[in-house]
Amino acid sequence: MSSRIIFILFSALIGIQNITRAEVPIFDAQMTKLRIAQESELSRDSYYFRFDNDMLALPSTDENYTMGIAMSWNTHRPLSLSSIDNDPLFIPLNLIRSLWLVPGTSGKEKENKPSDRSIILQDDAFTPFCLHSAPVCAAQGHPINQDRPYSNIIWTGVTYNYFNDELNEGRRTELDIGILGTSIGKDVQTAIHERCCRDKIPQEWGTQIGDGGSPTFLIKQINTVGLPQSSGELKIDFNYGFWAGWYVWPTAGLRATFFRAITTEFDMSYVLYNEQLQGAWSGRNTISYPYSQIEKWIRVGHLNIDIPALWDAMFEKSHQHRCWTFQYGQHWKSRDLKVSGVEQQHRWGSLSFEFEY
């Protein structure tokens, strides 16, 4: 079943190009990229690929948020040059974003400015601290008590990013549809561990959240306000908004970009609901936790380095637009459970690649 799901979603991602070439980003940091695209009057389309893994963290680990794979199809075209907004896939997204005021985006002003529209396919997996039957883990019991449950979600989504450089304000709207509880997480993690670390073959994927399959969704609405900067090589943005669906929380944060090459971001959210801990809406939930046992304040930090742009900055080369970019990232997230005796902070690394055509 998992391979069929991947094939269908991937076909949808590729096939939609025949309707109209359109855009988008994965990280909120791509709002910075959109601003750069406006400054250079670019309007190319692009593909974006990202691989997250806790073994890429410094130092490496193998727990909590353990792996993510993402790809998206993006465009930086003015709305007047793209018919993507008329595509059926974007109708629900346009309805959502029509409920919120977009600064300076009315009439022709809106049509003449670039915006990012994207189609995303992604899979995320979470695992407990104890993956196998070693004595230290067997003492915890099976299923493991007081540790986060296994969880895997595969989802596809559409996003809309807009940034008005004159007002120094923008927003991101995203709508994702996903499935919890497929066998994808088990199949991928087991295949990797059979080759890298046979002493850590996962044993309890049958206890994952929503085991057997559970449909779900997520809506994100993030507004951005650019803050005064001390120099042209530093850009600082304040972000605020909410997520609603498999996660429900208001969120706010700061993002700083140095020399268009290094981006740091810190976000804080207040958790109102977490389906991947409290249990899916359908399927089997062998292990789940009540809201009272979930940490309410979640903190997340990101550091992303654009390798080609950093090279230019280090050797004092003028910024030149490239048709490709490669990024390396380190990420951190605070623990999710109050009761866990073993869950620690989440740490993972990422590698991403984007090319334009």
C-alpha positions in Angstrom: 0.0 0.0 0.0 2.8 2.4 0.9 4.5 2.1 -2.5 1.1 2.8 -4.2 0.5 5.9 -2.1 4.0 7.3 -3.0 3.4 6.6 -6.7 0.1 8.4 -6.8 1.3 11.4 -4.9 4.5 11.7 -6.9 2.6 11.4 -10.2 0.3 14.2 -9.0 3.3 16.4 -8.2 4.9 15.8 -11.6 1.8 15.7 -13.7 0.4 19.1 -12.5 3.2 20.8 -14.5 1.2 20.1 -17.6 -1.5 22.4 -16.4 0.7 25.4 -15.5 4.2 25.9 -14.3 4.1 27.1 -10.7 6.2 27.6 -7.6 7.0 27.3 -3.9 9.2 26.8 -0.9 9.4 24.3 2.0 11.0 26.3 4.8 9.7 29.7 6.0 13.2 30.9 5.3 12.2 30.9 1.6 10.4 34.1 2.2 13.9 35.6 2.1 14.5 33.9 -1.2 11.3 35.4 -2.6 12.5 38.8 -1.6 15.8 38.2 -3.4 13.9 37.0 -6.5 11.9 40.3 -6.4 15.1 42.4 -6.2 16.6 40.6 -9.2 13.3 40.5 -11.1 13.5 36.7 -11.6 10.6 34.5 -12.5 11.9 31.1 -13.0 10.4 27.8 -11.8 12.4 25.3 -9.7 12.5 21.9 -8.1 13.5 21.6 -4.5 14.6 18.4 -2.6 15.4 18.0 1.1 16.6 15.1 3.2 16.4 15.3 7.1 18.0 12.8 9.4 19.0 12.7 13.0 22.2 10.9 12.1 23.2 14.2 10.4 22.9 16.1 13.6 26.1 17.3 15.4 26.5 15.1 17.4 24.4 12.4 15.7 21.5 10.7 17.4 18.7 8.2 16.5 15.5 9.2 18.2 12.5 11.6 18.2 12.2 13.3 14.8 14.3 10.8 13.0 13.8 11.4 9.3 12.1 13.5 6.7 12.1 13.5 2.9 10.6 16.4 0.9 10.4 17.7 -2.6 8.5 20.6 -4.1 7.8 22.3 -7.4 8.0 26.1 -7.2 7.7 29.3 -9.2 8.4 33.0 -8.7 6.1 34.3 -11.3 3.8 37.3 -11.0 0.2 36.2 -10.8 -0.6 37.9 -14.1 1.9 35.4 -15.8 0.6 32.2 -14.2 -2.9 30.6 -14.1 -2.0 28.4 -11.1 -4.6 30.1 -9.0 -7.3 28.8 -11.3 -6.2 25.2 -10.9 -8.6 23.0 -8.8 -5.8 22.0 -6.5 -5.4 25.6 -5.3 -9.1 26.4 -4.8 -9.2 25.4 -1.1 -5.9 27.3 -0.5 -7.3 30.4 -2.2 -10.4 30.2 0.0 -8.3 30.0 3.1 -6.0 32.9 2.2 -9.0 35.0 1.2 -10.0 35.1 4.8 -6.9 37.0 5.8 -5.8 40.5 4.9 -2.7 40.6 2.7 -0.8 43.9 3.1 -0.6 45.8 -0.1 -1.9 43.0 -2.4 -5.0 44.5 -4.0 -5.6 45.1 -7.6 -2.8 45.6 -10.1 -0.2 46.0 -7.4 -0.8 42.4 -6.4 -0.7 41.2 -10.0 2.6 42.9 -10.8 4.6 41.4 -8.0 6.2 37.9 -7.8 4.7 35.4 -5.5 5.6 31.8 -4.7 3.1 29.0 -5.3 4.2 25.5 -4.5 3.2 21.9 -4.7 4.9 19.7 -2.0 5.3 16.0 -1.3 6.8 15.1 2.1 7.2 12.2 4.6 8.1 12.7 8.2 8.9 10.0 10.8 9.2 10.1 14.6 10.5 7.3 16.8 11.0 6.6 20.5 14.4 6.5 22.2 14.4 2.7 22.4 14.1 1.1 18.9 15.1 -2.5 19.7 15.3 -5.2 22.3 18.6 -4.4 24.0 18.5 -4.8 27.8 18.3 -1.1 28.5 15.2 -0.9 26.3 13.6 -4.2 27.3 13.5 -2.8 30.9 11.2 -0.1 29.6 8.6 -2.7 28.5 7.0 -3.3 25.2 5.3 -1.2 24.0 7.7 1.2 25.6 6.3 3.2 28.4 6.8 6.9 29.0 8.4 7.5 25.6 7.0 9.1 22.5 5.2 6.7 20.2 6.2 5.8 16.7 4.6 8.1 14.1 4.8 8.5 10.3 2.9 10.9 8.1 3.1 11.2 4.4 1.5 14.3 3.0 1.1 16.5 -0.1 0.3 20.2 0.0 0.1 23.6 -1.7 1.5 26.9 -0.5 1.3 30.5 -1.4 4.1 33.0 -0.4 3.8 36.7 -1.0 6.2 39.5 0.0 5.7 43.2 -0.6 9.2 44.7 -0.6 7.8 48.2 -0.5 5.8 47.6 2.7 8.4 45.1 4.0 5.5 42.7 4.8 4.3 39.3 3.6 2.6 36.1 4.4 2.6 32.4 3.7 -0.5 30.2 3.5 -0.3 26.4 3.3 -2.8 23.6 3.0 -1.6 20.0 3.5 -3.5 16.7 3.2 -1.8 13.6 4.7 -2.1 10.0 5.9 -0.8 8.8 9.3 0.0 5.2 10.1 1.2 3.7 6.8 4.0 1.3 6.6 6.4 3.8 4.9 8.2 4.7 8.1 8.8 1.1 9.1 10.0 0.1 5.6 12.4 3.0 5.1 13.8 3.0 8.6 14.3 -0.8 8.6 16.0 -0.7 5.2 18.4 2.0 6.4 19.2 0.3 9.7 19.8 -3.1 8.0 22.7 -1.4 6.2 24.1 1.0 8.7 23.3 -0.3 12.2 21.9 -3.8 12.5 21.9 -3.6 16.3 19.2 -1.0 16.1 16.5 -2.6 13.9 13.1 -1.0 15.0 10.8 -3.4 16.7 7.6 -1.6 17.5 6.2 0.1 14.4 3.0 -1.8 14.9 2.3 0.6 17.8 2.5 3.7 15.7 -0.1 6.5 15.9 -3.0 5.7 13.6 -1.6 2.3 12.6 -3.4 1.0 9.5 -4.0 4.5 8.0 -5.7 7.7 9.2 -6.4 10.7 7.0 -5.5 14.1 8.3 -4.8 17.7 7.3 -2.9 20.9 8.3 -3.4 24.6 7.6 -0.6 27.1 8.1 -1.0 30.9 8.1 2.3 32.8 8.7 2.6 36.6 8.4 6.0 38.3 8.1 7.1 41.8 9.1 10.6 42.9 8.1 12.4 44.8 10.9 14.9 47.7 10.4 18.3 46.4 9.5 21.7 47.8 10.4 23.3 47.0 7.0 22.4 45.7 3.6 24.0 42.4 4.4 21.6 41.7 7.3 17.9 41.0 7.1 15.7 40.4 10.1 12.1 39.3 10.0 9.4 38.8 12.6 7.0 35.9 11.9 3.7 35.2 13.6 0.6 33.1 12.8 -1.0 29.7 13.5 -1.1 26.0 12.5 -4.4 24.1 12.6 -4.9 20.4 11.9 -2.7 17.5 13.0 -0.9 20.3 15.0 -2.8 23.2 16.5 -0.8 26.1 17.9 -0.2 29.8 17.6 3.4 30.5 16.8 5.9 33.4 16.6 9.6 33.8 15.8 12.5 35.7 14.5 14.6 35.0 11.4 17.9 36.6 10.5 19.7 36.3 7.2 23.4 37.2 6.8 25.0 37.9 3.5 22.2 36.0 1.8 24.1 32.9 2.8 23.4 32.0 6.4 19.9 31.9 7.9 19.1 31.5 11.6 15.6 31.1 12.9 14.0 30.7 16.3 10.3 29.9 16.7 8.1 29.4 19.8 4.6 27.8 19.8 2.0 27.1 22.4 0.6 23.6 21.8 -3.2 23.2 21.9 -3.3 19.8 20.1 -0.8 17.3 18.7 -2.4 14.4 16.9 1.0 12.5 16.6 1.0 12.2 20.4 -2.7 12.4 21.4 -3.8 9.8 18.9 -5.0 9.8 15.3 -8.7 10.3 14.4 -8.9 6.8 13.1 -6.7 3.7 12.8 -5.1 2.0 15.9 -3.5 4.1 18.7 -1.8 1.6 20.9 0.2 4.3 22.7 -1.1 7.9 23.1 -1.0 10.6 25.7 -3.6 12.9 27.2 -3.1 16.7 26.7 -2.1 17.1 30.3 1.1 15.1 29.7 2.2 17.2 26.7 4.6 20.1 27.0 2.7 23.3 26.1 5.6 25.5 25.0 7.6 24.2 22.1 10.8 25.9 20.9 12.5 25.2 17.5 15.8 26.5 16.2 17.2 26.3 12.6 20.6 27.1 11.1 20.8 26.9 7.3 23.9 27.6 5.2 23.7 28.2 1.4 27.0 26.8 0.4 27.5 28.7 -3.0 26.3 32.0 -1.5 28.7 31.6 1.4 31.5 30.9 -1.0 30.8 34.2 -2.8 30.6 36.1 0.5 33.9 34.6 1.9 35.8 35.5 -1.3 34.1 38.9 -1.7 32.5 38.0 -4.9 29.5 40.0 -6.0 26.2 38.1 -5.5 25.4 36.3 -8.8 22.2 34.4 -9.4 22.8 30.7 -9.9 20.4 28.2 -11.4 21.1 25.8 -8.5 21.8 26.0 -4.8 22.9 23.5 -2.1 22.1 24.0 1.6 23.3 22.4 4.8 21.3 22.7 8.0 21.3 22.0 11.7 18.1 22.0 13.7 16.9 21.7 17.2 13.5 21.2 18.9 12.5 21.1 22.6 10.9 17.9 24.0 7.2 17.2 23.5 6.3 15.2 26.6 6.3 16.1 30.2 6.2 12.5 31.4 9.0 11.0 29.4 11.9 9.7 31.3 13.9 9.2 28.0 12.7 11.7 25.4 15.2 14.5 25.0 15.6 17.4 22.8 15.1 16.7 19.1 18.2 17.2 16.9 18.7 16.6 13.2 20.6 17.7 10.2 19.4 18.4 6.7 20.7 18.5 3.1 18.7 20.3 0.4 19.2 21.0 -3.3 17.2 23.3 -5.6 17.6 23.9 -9.3 15.8 26.2 -11.7 14.8 25.5 -15.2 
